[in-house]
């Protein structure tokens, strides 16, 4: 298991202890991973692992290393509204200068929408720069409460397919986090229903099914997940999987993942 994998998906309750052992053994803190060429510090920041960020910095991680898209760890933090990590990085001497697209992200994430509109009026291309690490902004806010940010970015021409968390599109994010109002805006705007992201090989309805049972707030947001799934089904979502054309393996997987209420909807839609 690489250090990047530990920090990204396999941290768990013993993550700090495991990380400490790996660092003591002399891990390469400058190692790069993935198309975005992230260092371990970038991953720890992106996953909001404050203790891990401190440990990596103490071990000598380059605080101002940039990804393939030109993003520092500080930019990762402020773009996502991870204030406690941004403050730590700034206190440890990080370069706090931001590109214009990052300033837009900070304004949007922090609900300073008048500021965001002013930035877009001056430079409309900031909504869709072609840099995946900047165009992920719509995905980053689609899973959050409130529709105004999503509405603003859609109107500005943001990319409806640009991936965010775990390579999911904005609609994947709205589905996983149980945000039906944002999902509705995205569907109306033409967001793809059948895009299968490369991390979990799942479509938005798969993320909704999984989220209805396994997300942190699944129990209290059951009505929201039901609404999202009903919306996706009404929009014409199918259960075909590119790895199993005409098969039912994907549907069976969704039924096993979903909460009882969502599973019942899926069964009814599939005629089972």
Secondary structure, 3 states (H helix, E strand, C coil): CCHHHHHHCCCCCCHHHHHHHHHHCCCCCCCCECCCCECHHHHHHHCCCHHHHHHHHHCCCCCCCCCCCCCCHHHHHHHHCCHHHHHHHHHCCCCCCCCHHHHHHHHHHCCCHHHHHHHHHHCHHHHCCCCHHHHCHHHHHHCCCCCHHHHHHHHCCCCCCCCCHHHCCHHHHHHHCCCHHHHHHHHHHCCCCCCCCCCCCCCHHHHHHHHHHHCCCCHHHHHHHHHHHHHHHHCCCCCCECCECCCCHHHHHHHHHCCHHHHHHHHHHHCC
